[in-house]
Amino acid sequence: MAKKTLKRNEDGEKLRMYLIGLPLKDSSKMVAKLAEACKVPLHTVHNWRAGACRIPELAKDKIEEVTGVKIFHSENLPPKSE
């Protein structure tokens, strides 16, 4: 039997990289803002960031609107190395 490997969600990776780029204090405030704007509990945003569940398309649009940065729909991101 083949061993299962944990594959992280690409959108979760993009969100995580954006939040890592923020200062720690601002990162936690941004997570709270995103939860409020997307009308989801805080733990859901943490799950998105961890790649534990997928981010709905409407939430992606709302995240980009709140942050003011194209996180998910940007073609200028570096290719993902495996």
MOPAC internal coordinates of N, CA, C and O (Angstrom, degrees):
PM7 1SCF
backbone

  N    0.0000 0     0.00 0     0.00 0    0    0    0
  C    1.4519 1     0.00 0     0.00 0    1    0    0
  C    1.5263 1   108.35 1     0.00 0    2    1    0
  O    1.2310 1   120.89 1   -47.79 1    3    2    1
  N    1.3017 1   115.91 1   132.21 1    3    2    1
  C    1.4667 1   121.27 1  -178.35 1    5    3    2
  C    1.5261 1   110.03 1   -74.81 1    6    5    3
  O    1.2310 1   121.45 1   -38.17 1    7    6    5
  N    1.3079 1   114.83 1   141.83 1    7    6    5
  C    1.4570 1   120.42 1   179.50 1    9    7    6
  C    1.5316 1   109.55 1   -77.85 1   10    9    7
  O    1.2310 1   120.92 1   -46.97 1   11   10    9
  N    1.3258 1   115.85 1   133.03 1   11   10    9
  C    1.4650 1   120.54 1   179.21 1   13   11   10
  C    1.5189 1   109.42 1   -74.86 1   14   13   11
  O    1.2310 1   121.20 1   -39.58 1   15   14   13
  N    1.3184 1   115.31 1   140.42 1   15   14   13
  C    1.4553 1   119.80 1   175.85 1   17   15   14
  C    1.5218 1   108.40 1  -115.52 1   18   17   15
  O    1.2310 1   121.12 1   -34.50 1   19   18   17
  N    1.3131 1   115.47 1   145.50 1   19   18   17
  C    1.4589 1   120.60 1   179.52 1   21   19   18
  C    1.5235 1   108.79 1   -80.23 1   22   21   19
  O    1.2310 1   120.98 1   -62.27 1   23   22   21
  N    1.3212 1   115.73 1   117.73 1   23   22   21
  C    1.4529 1   120.59 1   178.23 1   25   23   22
  C    1.5162 1   108.23 1  -106.42 1   26   25   23
  O    1.2310 1   121.16 1   -61.67 1   27   26   25
  N    1.3128 1   115.40 1   118.33 1   27   26   25
  C    1.4563 1   119.31 1  -178.42 1   29   27   26
  C    1.5171 1   110.47 1   -78.78 1   30   29   27
  O    1.2310 1   121.78 1   -32.87 1   31   30   29
  N    1.2773 1   114.20 1   147.13 1   31   30   29
  C    1.4492 1   123.21 1   179.26 1   33   31   30
  C    1.5362 1   109.61 1   -69.07 1   34   33   31
  O    1.2310 1   119.78 1   -48.54 1   35   34   33
  N    1.3190 1   118.03 1   131.46 1   35   34   33
  C    1.4726 1   121.29 1  -179.19 1   37   35   34
  C    1.5254 1   112.12 1   -61.66 1   38   37   35
  O    1.2310 1   120.19 1   139.88 1   39   38   37
  N    1.3237 1   117.24 1   -40.12 1   39   38   37
  C    1.4686 1   119.81 1   179.39 1   41   39   38
  C    1.5254 1   110.53 1   -66.89 1   42   41   39
  O    1.2310 1   120.69 1   142.00 1   43   42   41
  N    1.3210 1   116.29 1   -38.00 1   43   42   41
  C    1.4603 1   120.24 1   176.12 1   45   43   42
  C    1.5152 1   111.07 1   -62.81 1   46   45   43
  O    1.2310 1   120.79 1   142.08 1   47   46   45
  N    1.3287 1   116.10 1   -37.92 1   47   46   45
  C    1.4631 1   121.45 1   177.52 1   49   47   46
  C    1.5341 1   110.77 1   -63.63 1   50   49   47
  O    1.2310 1   120.71 1   137.79 1   51   50   49
  N    1.3187 1   116.26 1   -42.21 1   51   50   49
  C    1.4694 1   120.37 1   179.36 1   53   51   50
  C    1.5285 1   110.97 1   -64.86 1   54   53   51
  O    1.2310 1   120.71 1   137.54 1   55   54   53
  N    1.3359 1   116.25 1   -42.46 1   55   54   53
  C    1.4643 1   120.07 1   177.96 1   57   55   54
  C    1.5211 1   110.06 1   -64.32 1   58   57   55
  O    1.2310 1   120.41 1   136.47 1   59   58   57
  N    1.3202 1   116.83 1   -43.53 1   59   58   57
  C    1.4599 1   121.04 1   179.39 1   61   59   58
  C    1.5277 1   111.35 1   -60.76 1   62   61   59
  O    1.2310 1   120.12 1   136.38 1   63   62   61
  N    1.3268 1   117.37 1   -43.62 1   63   62   61
  C    1.4623 1   120.67 1  -179.43 1   65   63   62
  C    1.5360 1   110.95 1   -64.92 1   66   65   63
  O    1.2310 1   120.40 1   143.60 1   67   66   65
  N    1.3257 1   116.83 1   -36.40 1   67   66   65
  C    1.4715 1   119.56 1   176.32 1   69   67   66
  C    1.5319 1   110.36 1   -64.31 1   70   69   67
  O    1.2310 1   120.60 1   133.28 1   71   70   69
  N    1.3351 1   116.45 1   -46.72 1   71   70   69
  C    1.4568 1   120.34 1  -177.11 1   73   71   70
  C    1.5315 1   111.85 1   -68.63 1   74   73   71
  O    1.2310 1   120.19 1   147.18 1   75   74   73
  N    1.3233 1   117.24 1   -32.82 1   75   74   73
  C    1.4689 1   120.80 1   177.52 1   77   75   74
  C    1.5249 1   109.98 1   -64.75 1   78   77   75
  O    1.2310 1   120.48 1   147.11 1   79   78   77
  N    1.3194 1   116.69 1   -32.89 1   79   78   77
  C    1.4598 1   121.22 1  -179.40 1   81   79   78
  C    1.5186 1   113.95 1   -71.22 1   82   81   79
  O    1.2310 1   120.22 1   165.97 1   83   82   81
  N    1.3150 1   117.19 1   -14.03 1   83   82   81
  C    1.4660 1   121.17 1   178.68 1   85   83   82
  C    1.5256 1   110.09 1   -87.43 1   86   85   83
  O    1.2310 1   119.90 1   -27.00 1   87   86   85
  N    1.3304 1   117.79 1   153.00 1   87   86   85
  C    1.4702 1   119.39 1   171.66 1   89   87   86
  C    1.5329 1   109.61 1   -59.69 1   90   89   87
  O    1.2310 1   120.04 1   -29.37 1   91   90   89
  N    1.3228 1   117.54 1   150.63 1   91   90   89
  C    1.4623 1   122.43 1  -173.63 1   93   91   90
  C    1.5251 1   112.57 1   -54.25 1   94   93   91
  O    1.2310 1   120.38 1   135.31 1   95   94   93
  N    1.3200 1   116.87 1   -44.69 1   95   94   93
  C    1.4662 1   121.02 1  -179.28 1   97   95   94
  C    1.5330 1   110.32 1   -63.16 1   98   97   95
  O    1.2310 1   120.49 1   136.67 1   99   98   97
  N    1.3252 1   116.66 1   -43.33 1   99   98   97
  C    1.4652 1   120.92 1  -179.49 1  101   99   98
  C    1.5253 1   111.78 1   -70.60 1  102  101   99
  O    1.2310 1   120.75 1   148.79 1  103  102  101
  N    1.3188 1   116.16 1   -31.21 1  103  102  101
  C    1.4619 1   120.59 1  -179.25 1  105  103  102
  C    1.5264 1   110.64 1   -63.20 1  106  105  103
  O    1.2310 1   120.28 1   133.35 1  107  106  105
  N    1.3232 1   117.07 1   -46.65 1  107  106  105
  C    1.4639 1   119.57 1  -179.48 1  109  107  106
  C    1.5282 1   111.26 1   -67.62 1  110  109  107
  O    1.2310 1   120.32 1   145.26 1  111  110  109
  N    1.3348 1   116.99 1   -34.74 1  111  110  109
  C    1.4690 1   119.95 1   176.76 1  113  111  110
  C    1.5276 1   110.64 1   -67.65 1  114  113  111
  O    1.2310 1   120.69 1   141.62 1  115  114  113
  N    1.3391 1   116.28 1   -38.38 1  115  114  113
  C    1.4649 1   120.32 1   179.63 1  117  115  114
  C    1.5256 1   110.72 1   -66.00 1  118  117  115
  O    1.2310 1   119.98 1   140.50 1  119  118  117
  N    1.3217 1   117.64 1   -39.50 1  119  118  117
  C    1.4663 1   120.87 1   178.17 1  121  119  118
  C    1.5285 1   109.50 1   -61.27 1  122  121  119
  O    1.2310 1   120.05 1   137.68 1  123  122  121
  N    1.3218 1   117.52 1   -42.32 1  123  122  121
  C    1.4679 1   121.13 1   178.23 1  125  123  122
  C    1.5287 1   110.88 1   -64.77 1  126  125  123
  O    1.2310 1   120.44 1   139.67 1  127  126  125
  N    1.3364 1   116.77 1   -40.33 1  127  126  125
  C    1.4748 1   120.73 1   177.71 1  129  127  126
  C    1.5233 1   110.81 1   -62.95 1  130  129  127
  O    1.2310 1   120.84 1   136.69 1  131  130  129
  N    1.3399 1   115.99 1   -43.31 1  131  130  129
  C    1.4660 1   120.33 1  -179.37 1  133  131  130
  C    1.5223 1   111.05 1   -63.69 1  134  133  131
  O    1.2310 1   120.31 1   138.78 1  135  134  133
  N    1.3253 1   117.01 1   -41.22 1  135  134  133
  C    1.4604 1   120.50 1   178.81 1  137  135  134
  C    1.5262 1   110.57 1   -62.16 1  138  137  135
  O    1.2310 1   120.85 1   137.26 1  139  138  137
  N    1.3205 1   115.97 1   -42.74 1  139  138  137
  C    1.4680 1   120.05 1   179.92 1  141  139  138
  C    1.5276 1   111.29 1   -67.35 1  142  141  139
  O    1.2310 1   120.40 1   135.88 1  143  142  141
  N    1.3302 1   116.84 1   -44.12 1  143  142  141
  C    1.4659 1   120.75 1  -177.68 1  145  143  142
  C    1.5306 1   111.70 1   -67.01 1  146  145  143
  O    1.2310 1   120.36 1   142.04 1  147  146  145
  N    1.3245 1   116.93 1   -37.96 1  147  146  145
  C    1.4724 1   120.86 1  -178.80 1  149  147  146
  C    1.5223 1   112.04 1   -85.53 1  150  149  147
  O    1.2310 1   120.76 1   175.59 1  151  150  149
  N    1.3335 1   116.16 1    -4.41 1  151  150  149
  C    1.4722 1   121.97 1   179.23 1  153  151  150
  C    1.5353 1   111.60 1    58.03 1  154  153  151
  O    1.2310 1   121.40 1  -132.94 1  155  154  153
  N    1.3355 1   114.92 1    47.06 1  155  154  153
  C    1.4595 1   121.51 1   177.09 1  157  155  154
  C    1.5259 1   108.19 1  -129.43 1  158  157  155
  O    1.2310 1   120.18 1   -20.36 1  159  158  157
  N    1.3366 1   117.27 1   159.64 1  159  158  157
  C    1.4713 1   119.23 1   175.80 1  161  159  158
  C    1.5333 1   111.02 1   -66.94 1  162  161  159
  O    1.2310 1   120.92 1   -21.40 1  163  162  161
  N    1.3020 1   115.85 1   158.60 1  163  162  161
  C    1.4587 1   122.24 1  -179.22 1  165  163  162
  C    1.5257 1   111.47 1   -58.85 1  166  165  163
  O    1.2310 1   120.29 1   141.83 1  167  166  165
  N    1.3299 1   117.06 1   -38.17 1  167  166  165
  C    1.4616 1   119.40 1  -178.56 1  169  167  166
  C    1.5271 1   112.30 1   -65.59 1  170  169  167
  O    1.2310 1   120.00 1   154.99 1  171  170  169
  N    1.3204 1   117.61 1   -25.01 1  171  170  169
  C    1.4591 1   120.36 1   177.22 1  173  171  170
  C    1.5225 1   110.73 1   -68.32 1  174  173  171
  O    1.2310 1   120.12 1   138.18 1  175  174  173
  N    1.3262 1   117.38 1   -41.82 1  175  174  173
  C    1.4649 1   120.75 1   177.55 1  177  175  174
  C    1.5288 1   109.49 1   -64.42 1  178  177  175
  O    1.2310 1   120.38 1   141.55 1  179  178  177
  N    1.3306 1   116.89 1   -38.45 1  179  178  177
  C    1.4673 1   119.85 1   176.36 1  181  179  178
  C    1.5329 1   110.94 1   -63.78 1  182  181  179
  O    1.2310 1   120.39 1   142.50 1  183  182  181
  N    1.3241 1   116.86 1   -37.50 1  183  182  181
  C    1.4681 1   120.36 1   176.83 1  185  183  182
  C    1.5272 1   111.12 1   -66.58 1  186  185  183
  O    1.2310 1   120.12 1   140.51 1  187  186  185
  N    1.3284 1   117.39 1   -39.49 1  187  186  185
  C    1.4654 1   120.64 1   176.24 1  189  187  186
  C    1.5121 1   109.90 1   -60.39 1  190  189  187
  O    1.2310 1   120.92 1   133.67 1  191  190  189
  N    1.3326 1   115.84 1   -46.33 1  191  190  189
  C    1.4627 1   120.79 1  -177.72 1  193  191  190
  C    1.5306 1   111.01 1   -64.14 1  194  193  191
  O    1.2310 1   120.25 1   144.17 1  195  194  193
  N    1.3159 1   117.13 1   -35.83 1  195  194  193
  C    1.4627 1   121.46 1  -179.61 1  197  195  194
  C    1.5239 1   112.21 1   -79.25 1  198  197  195
  O    1.2310 1   120.31 1   167.19 1  199  198  197
  N    1.3365 1   117.01 1   -12.81 1  199  198  197
  C    1.4564 1   120.34 1  -178.04 1  201  199  198
  C    1.5151 1   112.48 1    80.60 1  202  201  199
  O    1.2310 1   120.23 1  -163.67 1  203  202  201
  N    1.3386 1   117.16 1    16.33 1  203  202  201
  C    1.4567 1   121.46 1  -178.54 1  205  203  202
  C    1.5280 1   112.11 1   -74.67 1  206  205  203
  O    1.2310 1   120.23 1   155.93 1  207  206  205
  N    1.3178 1   117.16 1   -24.07 1  207  206  205
  C    1.4574 1   121.10 1   176.91 1  209  207  206
  C    1.5328 1   108.15 1  -148.05 1  210  209  207
  O    1.2310 1   121.21 1   -19.58 1  211  210  209
  N    1.3027 1   115.28 1   160.42 1  211  210  209
  C    1.4607 1   118.63 1  -176.56 1  213  211  210
  C    1.5267 1   110.49 1   -79.05 1  214  213  211
  O    1.2310 1   121.22 1   -24.59 1  215  214  213
  N    1.3202 1   115.27 1   155.41 1  215  214  213
  C    1.4632 1   121.78 1   178.73 1  217  215  214
  C    1.5252 1   107.78 1   -95.20 1  218  217  215
  O    1.2310 1   119.38 1   -58.14 1  219  218  217
  N    1.3324 1   118.79 1   121.86 1  219  218  217
  C    1.4667 1   120.73 1   178.95 1  221  219  218
  C    1.5323 1   111.31 1   -61.08 1  222  221  219
  O    1.2310 1   120.86 1   -29.33 1  223  222  221
  N    1.3199 1   115.96 1   150.67 1  223  222  221
  C    1.4676 1   121.33 1  -177.61 1  225  223  222
  C    1.5275 1   112.35 1   -58.46 1  226  225  223
  O    1.2310 1   120.16 1   138.08 1  227  226  225
  N    1.3314 1   117.31 1   -41.92 1  227  226  225
  C    1.4662 1   119.70 1   179.40 1  229  227  226
  C    1.5254 1   111.37 1   -64.37 1  230  229  227
  O    1.2310 1   120.71 1   144.34 1  231  230  229
  N    1.3255 1   116.25 1   -35.66 1  231  230  229
  C    1.4627 1   120.03 1   178.09 1  233  231  230
  C    1.5306 1   110.26 1   -68.99 1  234  233  231
  O    1.2310 1   120.01 1   144.26 1  235  234  233
  N    1.3379 1   117.59 1   -35.74 1  235  234  233
  C    1.4712 1   120.61 1   177.71 1  237  235  234
  C    1.5280 1   109.99 1   -61.10 1  238  237  235
  O    1.2310 1   120.92 1   135.64 1  239  238  237
  N    1.3247 1   115.84 1   -44.36 1  239  238  237
  C    1.4658 1   120.09 1   178.57 1  241  239  238
  C    1.5282 1   110.72 1   -62.17 1  242  241  239
  O    1.2310 1   120.39 1   137.59 1  243  242  241
  N    1.3240 1   116.86 1   -42.41 1  243  242  241
  C    1.4660 1   121.47 1  -179.14 1  245  243  242
  C    1.5322 1   110.00 1   -67.18 1  246  245  243
  O    1.2310 1   119.94 1   141.01 1  247  246  245
  N    1.3251 1   117.71 1   -38.99 1  247  246  245
  C    1.4720 1   121.22 1   178.44 1  249  247  246
  C    1.5229 1   109.84 1   -62.07 1  250  249  247
  O    1.2310 1   120.49 1   135.38 1  251  250  249
  N    1.3263 1   116.66 1   -44.62 1  251  250  249
  C    1.4650 1   120.11 1   179.54 1  253  251  250
  C    1.5237 1   111.10 1   -66.32 1  254  253  251
  O    1.2310 1   120.30 1   146.00 1  255  254  253
  N    1.3181 1   117.03 1   -34.00 1  255  254  253
  C    1.4707 1   120.88 1   178.14 1  257  255  254
  C    1.5260 1   110.52 1   -67.67 1  258  257  255
  O    1.2310 1   120.08 1   136.12 1  259  258  257
  N    1.3290 1   117.45 1   -43.88 1  259  258  257
  C    1.4650 1   121.67 1  -178.14 1  261  259  258
  C    1.5298 1   111.00 1   -69.24 1  262  261  259
  O    1.2310 1   120.28 1   136.76 1  263  262  261
  N    1.3432 1   117.07 1   -43.24 1  263  262  261
  C    1.4642 1   119.96 1  -177.37 1  265  263  262
  C    1.5197 1   112.32 1   -77.72 1  266  265  263
  O    1.2310 1   120.24 1   152.72 1  267  266  265
  N    1.3277 1   117.15 1   -27.28 1  267  266  265
  C    1.4603 1   120.44 1  -176.68 1  269  267  266
  C    1.5173 1   112.52 1    77.50 1  270  269  267
  O    1.2310 1   120.33 1  -165.52 1  271  270  269
  N    1.3260 1   116.98 1    14.48 1  271  270  269
  C    1.4647 1   122.49 1  -177.91 1  273  271  270
  C    1.5262 1   108.58 1  -127.39 1  274  273  271
  O    1.2310 1   120.49 1   -41.74 1  275  274  273
  N    1.3325 1   116.66 1   138.26 1  275  274  273
  C    1.4592 1   120.69 1   175.10 1  277  275  274
  C    1.5269 1   107.81 1   -77.99 1  278  277  275
  O    1.2310 1   120.37 1   -80.00 1  279  278  277
  N    1.3145 1   116.90 1   100.00 1  279  278  277
  C    1.4632 1   121.65 1  -177.13 1  281  279  278
  C    1.5282 1   111.05 1   -92.05 1  282  281  279
  O    1.2310 1   120.10 1   134.72 1  283  282  281
  N    1.3076 1   117.41 1   -45.28 1  283  282  281
  C    1.4602 1   121.54 1  -171.30 1  285  283  282
  C    1.5214 1   113.56 1   -98.26 1  286  285  283
  O    1.2310 1   119.66 1   153.40 1  287  286  285
  N    1.3141 1   118.26 1   -26.60 1  287  286  285
  C    1.4565 1   121.25 1  -173.60 1  289  287  286
  C    1.5160 1   112.00 1  -109.58 1  290  289  287
  O    1.2310 1   120.43 1  -145.43 1  291  290  289
  N    1.3129 1   116.79 1    34.57 1  291  290  289
  C    1.4616 1   120.42 1  -177.76 1  293  291  290
  C    1.5195 1   109.75 1  -105.70 1  294  293  291
  O    1.2310 1   120.90 1   -47.92 1  295  294  293
  N    1.3180 1   115.88 1   132.08 1  295  294  293
  C    1.4617 1   120.85 1   179.08 1  297  295  294
  C    1.5207 1   111.10 1   -89.29 1  298  297  295
  O    1.2310 1   119.56 1   171.67 1  299  298  297
  N    1.3278 1   118.45 1    -8.33 1  299  298  297
  C    1.4555 1   120.10 1  -176.22 1  301  299  298
  C    1.5166 1   113.47 1   -93.65 1  302  301  299
  O    1.2310 1   119.89 1  -164.85 1  303  302  301
  N    1.3446 1   117.81 1    15.15 1  303  302  301
  C    1.4519 1   120.48 1   176.33 1  305  303  302
  C    1.5307 1   109.32 1   -77.54 1  306  305  303
  O    1.2310 1   119.62 1   -33.92 1  307  306  305
  N    1.3192 1   118.32 1   146.08 1  307  306  305
  C    1.4626 1   119.27 1   178.33 1  309  307  306
  C    1.5257 1   110.78 1   -66.89 1  310  309  307
  O    1.2310 1   119.82 1   -31.39 1  311  310  309
  N    1.3436 1   117.95 1   148.61 1  311  310  309
  C    1.4546 1   119.58 1  -179.77 1  313  311  310
  C    1.5228 1   111.00 1   -64.41 1  314  313  311
  O    1.2310 1   121.32 1   -33.19 1  315  314  313
  N    1.3179 1   115.09 1   146.81 1  315  314  313
  C    1.4606 1   120.45 1  -177.77 1  317  315  314
  C    1.5258 1   109.09 1   -78.41 1  318  317  315
  O    1.2310 1   120.51 1   -53.28 1  319  318  317
  N    1.3201 1   116.63 1   126.72 1  319  318  317
  C    1.4750 1   120.61 1   177.97 1  321  319  318
  C    1.5063 1   108.70 1   -89.11 1  322  321  319
  O    1.2310 1   120.53 1   -33.78 1  323  322  321
  N    1.3147 1   116.59 1   146.22 1  323  322  321
  C    1.4611 1   119.59 1  -177.72 1  325  323  322
  C    1.4921 1   112.06 1  -109.50 1  326  325  323
  O    1.2310 1   120.10 1   180.00 1  327  326  325

